[in-house]
Each structure stands twice: as C-alpha cells, then as structure tokens.
Amino acid sequence: MTDDKSIHVPDAPFRPGEKASFGKWDYAPGDLEKPDPEACSSDDTRAHAEGLIRVLGDDDSRSGAWDPDIDDGILLEGLEHMVRLRIFDERMMKMQRTGKLSFYMRSLGEEAIAIAQTMALQNQDWVFPTYRQPGAQFVRGRDMVSMICHCIGNVEDNVKGRQMPVHYTYRDGRYISVSSPVGTQFSQAVGVAMASAYKQLDEVTITWIGDGASAEGDYHYALNFASVYRAPVILNVVNNQWAISTHANLASGSSTFADRGLAYDVPSLRVDGNDFLALYSTTQWARQRASTGKGATHIEVLTYRAGAHSSSDDPSRYRPSDESSAWPGGDPIDRLKRHLISVGSWSDEKQEALEARIDGEVMQAYKEAVKYGDLAEGPYPSSDTIFTEVYSEVPWHLREQWDEMNRLRGD
C-alpha cells in the first residue's frame, strides 16, 4: 500500500441531489458553566470553545447557567425586531426582482444574531457590522424609510450613492459603514476599542466576520492586537456554513472556529446562533468583561445561512435545497416564538397580527421612500458628492477635477 501524498481539498458535506442530514446536536443548555467574566482566563473557556452554549432546549424551555434571566418584555421586543427584519428583507427582495432595487442581501436564518447581541449592549457601544447585521439598526432606532432610501440610492440616501445597496451606515446609532471588501471591519473595530480604552471611556466595540472572511489576514491582525492591548472588543465569527458557494471547512482546519481564539490567549466561546437567549447572555458576559478592563472575547456564532448569499446567487448550484430545513439549530424566530407561547406570554394569533402590522409598516415605508426618488427615474444624489463630505477643505487637485466636471456639465 502506498501513502497518498496528494493535497487535501475539503468538500462540502452535501451537494445538490444529495439529502442533507446533520443529525441531532448532543449539546444541551446545562452542559457548560458560566465563568466569572472578570476573572476567567482563556484556558477557563476551552470547554466553551469546543462545546456549544445553549439556553433554549429542544422542548422550548430555558435553562442552564447561561440563562440571562431577562423578562419576557425584552424577549418580545427582540421577537418584534426579528420579525421586522425578516419581512423587510422579503419586501426588499421582491423590489429587487421587479427592478426597483439593483442588489440585495437577506439575513434569513440569522436575524437573532445582530438583534440579540446589540440589545445586550449599551447605546454608547460601537457596532462594526457585515452586510448580515442590519437588524442592529432597528435596535438603535433607525427608521425603515431611511434604510430604503439608501438601498434605492435616491436623494435622501445618507451615503449619497457612494456604497452598494445594503451597505448601511447610521451615525446616530454608532453603526459603522458596511464594507464591501470582507474582513476590514475586524481590525478597525479593535482600533476603535483601543481608542476608547485610551480615552478611558465606557465604550465597548462589537464586530462580526463571516467564516470565509476569517481566513483573511484582518481576522488574525485583529485578534493579535486585541490580545496584546486587551482591547474592549467583542469579536464574532459568524459560522453560517457557507461563504457564497465555498463551505466553511475551507476556511479553517480547526475543529471549531471558536478555538482559534485560544491561541491568542483570548477567552473564546461557541454559541448557538439561533438561540436568542444564548446570544444575549454571551454578549452581556463579554461586555462586562470588556467594560471592566479585562479585554476581548472571541465568539463563534454557529448558525446557518438559510437563503442565498445575495440576490445574485443561486444556492441550488452548490448545496441541497433541503439543507436549511435539516439544520439542527432550527429557525431563530420560530424558536423564540415557541418559547414565549410555552410560558403564556404570546400566541399564534398575536404572531399573525404582528406580522400583518409590520408588513403594512414596511409597505408604507417604501411608499414614503420613493417620494424622494426611485432607481428607475431618480432623482439621484448630485455628482458633486464625489468631492464633498470627504475633506473639510477640498485639496487643490480635487478642486481642479471638480471644476472640470462642472465645465463639462455646463455649470
């Protein structure tokens, strides 16, 4: 027998035409203890990086050391935000398919992540998102009209047409601009966290990166700086199984994404990304650690990207059509809804009424947004915005180009 010396190239566990079967999770809510956030070391979280933190069990009940002990009012607020994001996404996709929007990306199956985690923070904390954390804006109070104006790119687009749709920025909510080059936000978030610590401000920074983007250098730069300088930052790797058509097993050779943080001496947790309560609890824990000067926390958010990567993607070309329904983590909205029903705080009738109300709100927001212009007819942001709002005083060489543009358009 000869040794096989060929290069190893991982493949996805299931491909189109095959039946997806992940099996049932062996992880239970009571598996892992909750260490003292102000006293634990990275070694104290080894089991947490290799296991899975859960609060909601398969029977819809909440239990275990990581139960955040928050009242149902907060959970109902979180449920409403998640429903709003899902319906907003569905409507925006329909707009894209009918030519009213050039491009869109949904957060289907991942709604709990940014919403639960942002709700666990303080309003002064900084949010450095990817394109799948728009729900944080709902938590911070942004209205849908403003978000739609950005996606359409009309005169009320607060980005003035400089970004692709769904590349939001929301200054009032400390929601930093989404970046098309993946991974850049990770090191930027650490830099802002270091600045907050330098100024001795009670500010914590949270950021997310995808499983595929965690193979970028920015991920490692951020972890190293966060470890060395004990930056008050929460570093999340959202392992949703797919980086467009590339499976997560091509991004890391580790058994989990969470355990990579241990090599940098950063406490690391692995959390069920479809469990609202577990996400809230781990983020609250990490914020306490950061705000008391103990440094960063590295979190793997284990979830599944139920929809296409974007409006330009066809997932049927690289994975089975039933794969999302086979995911053992279930659906985040359905799980929280079932829990609230089980404790008598919600009902199917109330859920239906909520969805109908929010659908009406989204439609009304769209009608209001298009009053400022639409994709087909405009009006669009002025071409002057190529030069404005970048420098407080426009440099001479850009002033010359601006003057030339004005001459060419007859101004």
FENURFEN-V368842 format. One record per residue. RES is the residue in one letter. PSI is psi in whole degrees, 0 to 359 (999 if undefined). OMEGA is omega in degrees with one decimal (NA if undefined). D_LAST is the distance of its C-alpha to the last C-alpha in whole Angstrom. Layout:
# FENURFEN-V368842
res:RES psi:PSI omega:OMEGA d_last:D_LAST
res:RES psi:PSI omega:OMEGA d_last:D_LAST
This chain:
# FENURFEN-V368842
res:M psi:135 omega:179.9 d_last:79
res:T psi:149 omega:177.1 d_last:76
res:D psi:140 omega:176.3 d_last:74
res:D psi:109 omega:-177.2 d_last:70
res:K psi:10 omega:-179.4 d_last:68
res:S psi:156 omega:-179.1 d_last:65
res:I psi:142 omega:179.2 d_last:62
res:H psi:123 omega:176.7 d_last:61
res:V psi:109 omega:-178.4 d_last:58
res:P psi:153 omega:175.7 d_last:58
res:D psi:159 omega:177.5 d_last:58
res:A psi:149 omega:-178.4 d_last:57
res:P psi:331 omega:-179.4 d_last:60
res:F psi:144 omega:179.3 d_last:59
res:R psi:166 omega:-179.6 d_last:57
res:P psi:137 omega:-177.9 d_last:57
res:G psi:343 omega:177.4 d_last:60
res:E psi:160 omega:178.1 d_last:62
res:K psi:125 omega:179.6 d_last:63
res:A psi:136 omega:178.3 d_last:61
res:S psi:102 omega:-178.7 d_last:64
res:F psi:341 omega:-174.7 d_last:63
res:G psi:169 omega:-179.4 d_last:66
res:K psi:140 omega:178.0 d_last:67
res:W psi:142 omega:174.1 d_last:66
res:D psi:355 omega:-176.2 d_last:69
res:Y psi:136 omega:179.5 d_last:67
res:A psi:156 omega:-178.0 d_last:68
res:P psi:331 omega:-176.8 d_last:66
res:G psi:9 omega:-174.5 d_last:69
res:D psi:321 omega:-167.4 d_last:69
res:L psi:134 omega:175.6 d_last:68
res:E psi:164 omega:-180.0 d_last:68
res:K psi:104 omega:-178.0 d_last:65
res:P psi:162 omega:176.7 d_last:66
res:D psi:118 omega:-175.7 d_last:65
res:P psi:338 omega:-177.3 d_last:61
res:E psi:358 omega:-176.6 d_last:62
res:A psi:349 omega:-173.3 d_last:65
res:C psi:152 omega:175.3 d_last:64
res:S psi:174 omega:177.1 d_last:64
res:S psi:324 omega:178.4 d_last:62
res:D psi:328 omega:179.6 d_last:66
res:D psi:346 omega:-178.2 d_last:66
res:T psi:13 omega:-178.7 d_last:64
res:R psi:314 omega:179.2 d_last:65
res:A psi:327 omega:-179.6 d_last:66
res:H psi:333 omega:178.3 d_last:63
res:A psi:338 omega:-178.1 d_last:61
res:E psi:340 omega:178.0 d_last:64
res:G psi:215 omega:178.6 d_last:64
res:L psi:122 omega:178.9 d_last:62
res:I psi:122 omega:177.6 d_last:62
res:R psi:152 omega:173.0 d_last:62
res:V psi:316 omega:177.5 d_last:63
res:L psi:121 omega:179.9 d_last:63
res:G psi:177 omega:179.9 d_last:66
res:D psi:341 omega:178.3 d_last:66
res:D psi:11 omega:178.0 d_last:68
res:D psi:3 omega:177.5 d_last:65
res:S psi:162 omega:177.8 d_last:67
res:R psi:138 omega:-178.1 d_last:65
res:S psi:175 omega:175.8 d_last:67
res:G psi:168 omega:-176.1 d_last:68
res:A psi:338 omega:-176.2 d_last:67
res:W psi:4 omega:174.6 d_last:63
res:D psi:119 omega:-174.9 d_last:63
res:P psi:354 omega:177.0 d_last:61
res:D psi:46 omega:174.9 d_last:63
res:I psi:153 omega:-174.5 d_last:60
res:D psi:166 omega:-174.7 d_last:60
res:D psi:339 omega:177.0 d_last:59
res:G psi:319 omega:177.6 d_last:57
res:I psi:320 omega:179.7 d_last:55
res:L psi:322 omega:177.6 d_last:55
res:L psi:323 omega:175.0 d_last:54
res:E psi:316 omega:178.3 d_last:51
res:G psi:320 omega:177.8 d_last:51
res:L psi:317 omega:179.6 d_last:52
res:E psi:318 omega:177.3 d_last:49
res:H psi:318 omega:-179.1 d_last:46
res:M psi:317 omega:177.6 d_last:47
res:V psi:318 omega:178.8 d_last:48
res:R psi:316 omega:-179.6 d_last:44
res:L psi:317 omega:-178.3 d_last:43
res:R psi:315 omega:-179.7 d_last:45
res:I psi:320 omega:175.9 d_last:44
res:F psi:313 omega:178.9 d_last:40
res:D psi:315 omega:-179.0 d_last:40
res:E psi:317 omega:179.8 d_last:42
res:R psi:320 omega:179.5 d_last:39
res:M psi:324 omega:176.6 d_last:36
res:M psi:320 omega:177.2 d_last:38
res:K psi:322 omega:177.1 d_last:39
res:M psi:320 omega:-179.7 d_last:35
res:Q psi:317 omega:-177.8 d_last:34
res:R psi:336 omega:179.4 d_last:37
res:T psi:12 omega:174.0 d_last:36
res:G psi:8 omega:179.8 d_last:32
res:K psi:354 omega:-177.8 d_last:31
res:L psi:139 omega:-174.8 d_last:30
res:S psi:332 omega:-171.0 d_last:30
res:F psi:147 omega:176.7 d_last:32
res:Y psi:156 omega:176.8 d_last:35
res:M psi:127 omega:179.9 d_last:38
res:R psi:165 omega:176.1 d_last:41
res:S psi:26 omega:-173.4 d_last:43
res:L psi:122 omega:-178.3 d_last:46
res:G psi:351 omega:-177.6 d_last:50
res:E psi:17 omega:-174.3 d_last:48
res:E psi:328 omega:-175.4 d_last:47
res:A psi:335 omega:-168.0 d_last:50
res:I psi:292 omega:-176.8 d_last:48
res:A psi:326 omega:-176.0 d_last:45
res:I psi:308 omega:179.1 d_last:47
res:A psi:317 omega:-175.7 d_last:50
res:Q psi:320 omega:178.7 d_last:49
res:T psi:324 omega:177.1 d_last:46
res:M psi:334 omega:179.7 d_last:49
res:A psi:353 omega:-178.2 d_last:51
res:L psi:182 omega:172.8 d_last:49
res:Q psi:157 omega:-176.2 d_last:48
res:N psi:336 omega:-179.7 d_last:44
res:Q psi:356 omega:-178.3 d_last:43
res:D psi:150 omega:-175.6 d_last:44
res:W psi:140 omega:-179.0 d_last:41
res:V psi:119 omega:176.6 d_last:40
res:F psi:93 omega:-170.5 d_last:39
res:P psi:170 omega:158.9 d_last:39
res:T psi:187 omega:-178.8 d_last:39
res:Y psi:359 omega:177.7 d_last:38
res:R psi:20 omega:174.0 d_last:41
res:Q psi:36 omega:179.3 d_last:41
res:P psi:339 omega:-179.3 d_last:39
res:G psi:337 omega:177.4 d_last:42
res:A psi:332 omega:179.3 d_last:42
res:Q psi:324 omega:176.1 d_last:39
res:F psi:318 omega:178.8 d_last:41
res:V psi:321 omega:-177.4 d_last:43
res:R psi:1 omega:169.9 d_last:41
res:G psi:12 omega:179.3 d_last:40
res:R psi:141 omega:-179.1 d_last:36
res:D psi:155 omega:-174.6 d_last:36
res:M psi:331 omega:178.6 d_last:35
res:V psi:314 omega:179.1 d_last:32
res:S psi:319 omega:-179.5 d_last:30
res:M psi:319 omega:-180.0 d_last:32
res:I psi:321 omega:177.0 d_last:31
res:C psi:320 omega:176.7 d_last:27
res:H psi:313 omega:-176.7 d_last:27
res:C psi:325 omega:177.6 d_last:29
res:I psi:325 omega:-177.5 d_last:27
res:G psi:37 omega:-180.0 d_last:23
res:N psi:191 omega:-174.2 d_last:22
res:V psi:342 omega:178.5 d_last:20
res:E psi:6 omega:175.2 d_last:23
res:D psi:117 omega:-176.2 d_last:24
res:N psi:349 omega:176.2 d_last:25
res:V psi:356 omega:176.3 d_last:24
res:K psi:35 omega:176.6 d_last:20
res:G psi:8 omega:-176.0 d_last:21
res:R psi:348 omega:-177.4 d_last:22
res:Q psi:161 omega:171.9 d_last:26
res:M psi:160 omega:172.3 d_last:28
res:P psi:153 omega:-177.3 d_last:29
res:V psi:8 omega:173.3 d_last:33
res:H psi:67 omega:-172.2 d_last:31
res:Y psi:157 omega:163.6 d_last:31
res:T psi:142 omega:-174.3 d_last:31
res:Y psi:93 omega:-172.1 d_last:32
res:R psi:317 omega:-177.6 d_last:32
res:D psi:333 omega:180.0 d_last:35
res:G psi:10 omega:-176.9 d_last:37
res:R psi:40 omega:179.4 d_last:37
res:Y psi:104 omega:-171.5 d_last:36
res:I psi:149 omega:-175.0 d_last:35
res:S psi:132 omega:171.7 d_last:32
res:V psi:142 omega:-177.6 d_last:34
res:S psi:133 omega:176.8 d_last:33
res:S psi:317 omega:173.8 d_last:33
res:P psi:116 omega:-172.2 d_last:35
res:V psi:143 omega:173.2 d_last:39
res:G psi:340 omega:-173.1 d_last:41
res:T psi:329 omega:-175.7 d_last:38
res:Q psi:338 omega:-175.8 d_last:39
res:F psi:310 omega:179.7 d_last:43
res:S psi:328 omega:176.8 d_last:42
res:Q psi:320 omega:-179.9 d_last:39
res:A psi:321 omega:177.8 d_last:42
res:V psi:321 omega:178.5 d_last:44
res:G psi:317 omega:177.9 d_last:42
res:V psi:320 omega:177.6 d_last:41
res:A psi:318 omega:178.1 d_last:45
res:M psi:321 omega:178.6 d_last:46
res:A psi:320 omega:178.1 d_last:43
res:S psi:318 omega:178.9 d_last:45
res:A psi:320 omega:179.4 d_last:48
res:Y psi:322 omega:-179.8 d_last:48
res:K psi:358 omega:179.9 d_last:46
res:Q psi:45 omega:178.4 d_last:49
res:L psi:148 omega:175.8 d_last:48
res:D psi:72 omega:179.4 d_last:49
res:E psi:134 omega:175.7 d_last:46
res:V psi:146 omega:179.4 d_last:47
res:T psi:138 omega:174.7 d_last:45
res:I psi:144 omega:178.8 d_last:45
res:T psi:161 omega:-179.0 d_last:44
res:W psi:153 omega:174.3 d_last:44
res:I psi:149 omega:179.0 d_last:44
res:G psi:164 omega:179.3 d_last:46
res:D psi:321 omega:178.8 d_last:49
res:G psi:317 omega:-179.3 d_last:47
res:A psi:342 omega:178.6 d_last:45
res:S psi:353 omega:172.6 d_last:48
res:A psi:355 omega:177.7 d_last:48
res:E psi:158 omega:179.2 d_last:45
res:G psi:328 omega:-178.7 d_last:46
res:D psi:324 omega:179.9 d_last:44
res:Y psi:313 omega:-176.9 d_last:47
res:H psi:323 omega:176.2 d_last:49
res:Y psi:315 omega:-177.5 d_last:47
res:A psi:315 omega:179.8 d_last:47
res:L psi:318 omega:-177.9 d_last:50
res:N psi:313 omega:178.6 d_last:51
res:F psi:320 omega:179.5 d_last:49
res:A psi:323 omega:179.6 d_last:50
res:S psi:312 omega:-176.0 d_last:54
res:V psi:316 omega:-173.1 d_last:54
res:Y psi:4 omega:-179.5 d_last:52
res:R psi:49 omega:-177.1 d_last:53
res:A psi:140 omega:178.2 d_last:50
res:P psi:76 omega:-173.0 d_last:50
res:V psi:147 omega:175.2 d_last:48
res:I psi:114 omega:-173.5 d_last:49
res:L psi:110 omega:-177.2 d_last:49
res:N psi:130 omega:168.6 d_last:49
res:V psi:112 omega:179.5 d_last:49
res:V psi:101 omega:179.2 d_last:49
res:N psi:89 omega:179.8 d_last:51
res:N psi:18 omega:171.8 d_last:50
res:Q psi:339 omega:-174.4 d_last:52
res:W psi:130 omega:169.6 d_last:49
res:A psi:91 omega:-165.6 d_last:46
res:I psi:248 omega:-177.4 d_last:45
res:S psi:6 omega:-177.5 d_last:47
res:T psi:127 omega:-177.3 d_last:49
res:H psi:155 omega:-176.9 d_last:52
res:A psi:335 omega:-177.8 d_last:53
res:N psi:354 omega:173.3 d_last:56
res:L psi:352 omega:-175.4 d_last:53
res:A psi:338 omega:-177.5 d_last:52
res:S psi:144 omega:175.8 d_last:55
res:G psi:359 omega:179.1 d_last:58
res:S psi:160 omega:179.3 d_last:60
res:S psi:329 omega:172.1 d_last:62
res:T psi:163 omega:173.9 d_last:59
res:F psi:330 omega:-178.2 d_last:56
res:A psi:321 omega:-172.2 d_last:57
res:D psi:349 omega:176.7 d_last:59
res:R psi:334 omega:179.1 d_last:57
res:G psi:336 omega:-178.2 d_last:56
res:L psi:328 omega:179.8 d_last:60
res:A psi:338 omega:177.5 d_last:59
res:Y psi:8 omega:179.9 d_last:57
res:D psi:36 omega:177.0 d_last:59
res:V psi:125 omega:176.0 d_last:57
res:P psi:134 omega:-170.8 d_last:59
res:S psi:135 omega:-177.4 d_last:58
res:L psi:151 omega:173.1 d_last:58
res:R psi:122 omega:-171.4 d_last:58
res:V psi:147 omega:174.9 d_last:57
res:D psi:111 omega:-174.8 d_last:57
res:G psi:355 omega:176.6 d_last:54
res:N psi:12 omega:179.5 d_last:55
res:D psi:101 omega:-176.1 d_last:57
res:F psi:316 omega:-176.2 d_last:55
res:L psi:320 omega:179.3 d_last:58
res:A psi:320 omega:177.4 d_last:58
res:L psi:315 omega:179.3 d_last:54
res:Y psi:315 omega:-175.3 d_last:54
res:S psi:313 omega:-178.4 d_last:57
res:T psi:324 omega:178.8 d_last:56
res:T psi:318 omega:176.3 d_last:53
res:Q psi:318 omega:177.8 d_last:55
res:W psi:314 omega:-178.2 d_last:57
res:A psi:324 omega:178.7 d_last:55
res:R psi:319 omega:177.8 d_last:53
res:Q psi:318 omega:178.8 d_last:56
res:R psi:313 omega:-177.5 d_last:57
res:A psi:318 omega:-174.3 d_last:53
res:S psi:344 omega:177.9 d_last:53
res:T psi:15 omega:174.2 d_last:57
res:G psi:15 omega:-177.8 d_last:56
res:K psi:352 omega:172.1 d_last:57
res:G psi:199 omega:-169.7 d_last:54
res:A psi:160 omega:168.3 d_last:53
res:T psi:138 omega:-179.5 d_last:54
res:H psi:126 omega:-174.1 d_last:53
res:I psi:129 omega:167.1 d_last:54
res:E psi:123 omega:178.3 d_last:54
res:V psi:106 omega:-174.9 d_last:53
res:L psi:115 omega:-175.8 d_last:55
res:T psi:193 omega:179.0 d_last:53
res:Y psi:131 omega:177.4 d_last:52
res:R psi:99 omega:-172.4 d_last:49
res:A psi:332 omega:-178.4 d_last:50
res:G psi:188 omega:175.4 d_last:47
res:A psi:161 omega:178.5 d_last:45
res:H psi:320 omega:178.1 d_last:43
res:S psi:181 omega:177.6 d_last:39
res:S psi:350 omega:179.2 d_last:38
res:S psi:3 omega:-172.2 d_last:38
res:D psi:147 omega:174.3 d_last:42
res:D psi:95 omega:-175.0 d_last:45
res:P psi:344 omega:179.3 d_last:48
res:S psi:346 omega:179.7 d_last:51
res:R psi:343 omega:-175.9 d_last:50
res:Y psi:356 omega:177.9 d_last:52
res:R psi:158 omega:179.8 d_last:54
res:P psi:149 omega:-178.1 d_last:56
res:S psi:338 omega:-178.1 d_last:55
res:D psi:8 omega:-172.1 d_last:57
res:E psi:320 omega:-178.1 d_last:57
res:S psi:324 omega:179.6 d_last:55
res:S psi:340 omega:179.1 d_last:58
res:A psi:351 omega:-177.6 d_last:60
res:W psi:125 omega:-175.6 d_last:59
res:P psi:344 omega:179.2 d_last:61
res:G psi:353 omega:178.1 d_last:59
res:G psi:201 omega:-178.2 d_last:58
res:D psi:131 omega:-173.7 d_last:55
res:P psi:322 omega:179.8 d_last:54
res:I psi:314 omega:-179.2 d_last:53
res:D psi:321 omega:-178.8 d_last:57
res:R psi:315 omega:179.8 d_last:58
res:L psi:321 omega:177.5 d_last:57
res:K psi:313 omega:-178.8 d_last:58
res:R psi:321 omega:178.1 d_last:61
res:H psi:314 omega:-178.7 d_last:62
res:L psi:325 omega:175.2 d_last:61
res:I psi:320 omega:-176.8 d_last:63
res:S psi:334 omega:179.9 d_last:66
res:V psi:7 omega:175.0 d_last:66
res:G psi:13 omega:-178.1 d_last:66
res:S psi:359 omega:-174.8 d_last:62
res:W psi:173 omega:177.8 d_last:60
res:S psi:165 omega:176.5 d_last:61
res:D psi:324 omega:179.9 d_last:60
res:E psi:318 omega:177.4 d_last:59
res:K psi:324 omega:178.1 d_last:57
res:Q psi:316 omega:179.2 d_last:55
res:E psi:319 omega:179.3 d_last:55
res:A psi:321 omega:178.4 d_last:53
res:L psi:314 omega:-178.4 d_last:51
res:E psi:320 omega:178.6 d_last:50
res:A psi:317 omega:-180.0 d_last:49
res:R psi:314 omega:-177.1 d_last:47
res:I psi:323 omega:177.0 d_last:45
res:D psi:319 omega:176.7 d_last:44
res:G psi:321 omega:179.0 d_last:43
res:E psi:320 omega:-179.9 d_last:41
res:V psi:316 omega:179.5 d_last:39
res:M psi:319 omega:178.5 d_last:39
res:Q psi:322 omega:178.4 d_last:37
res:A psi:320 omega:178.9 d_last:35
res:Y psi:315 omega:179.8 d_last:33
res:K psi:323 omega:178.6 d_last:33
res:E psi:319 omega:-177.1 d_last:31
res:A psi:319 omega:-176.0 d_last:29
res:V psi:350 omega:172.8 d_last:28
res:K psi:337 omega:179.7 d_last:27
res:Y psi:5 omega:179.8 d_last:24
res:G psi:156 omega:177.7 d_last:23
res:D psi:177 omega:-174.2 d_last:25
res:L psi:321 omega:-174.5 d_last:25
res:A psi:318 omega:-169.9 d_last:25
res:E psi:344 omega:-173.6 d_last:22
res:G psi:199 omega:2.1 d_last:20
res:P psi:153 omega:-177.8 d_last:18
res:Y psi:164 omega:175.5 d_last:17
res:P psi:145 omega:-179.5 d_last:16
res:S psi:146 omega:176.0 d_last:13
res:S psi:344 omega:175.4 d_last:12
res:D psi:335 omega:-177.1 d_last:11
res:T psi:351 omega:171.4 d_last:15
res:I psi:329 omega:-172.6 d_last:16
res:F psi:341 omega:-175.1 d_last:16
res:T psi:163 omega:172.1 d_last:17
res:E psi:22 omega:174.5 d_last:20
res:V psi:309 omega:177.1 d_last:22
res:Y psi:146 omega:175.0 d_last:22
res:S psi:326 omega:171.9 d_last:23
res:E psi:122 omega:-175.4 d_last:21
res:V psi:125 omega:179.6 d_last:19
res:P psi:158 omega:-173.3 d_last:20
res:W psi:321 omega:-175.8 d_last:19
res:H psi:327 omega:174.5 d_last:19
res:L psi:328 omega:176.7 d_last:17
res:R psi:320 omega:178.2 d_last:15
res:E psi:317 omega:179.3 d_last:14
res:Q psi:322 omega:178.4 d_last:14
res:W psi:316 omega:178.5 d_last:11
res:D psi:321 omega:179.3 d_last:9
res:E psi:319 omega:177.9 d_last:10
res:M psi:319 omega:-179.7 d_last:9
res:N psi:322 omega:178.6 d_last:5
res:R psi:319 omega:-177.2 d_last:6
res:L psi:329 omega:179.3 d_last:8
res:R psi:5 omega:172.1 d_last:6
res:G psi:18 omega:-179.9 d_last:4
res:D psi:999 omega:NA d_last:0
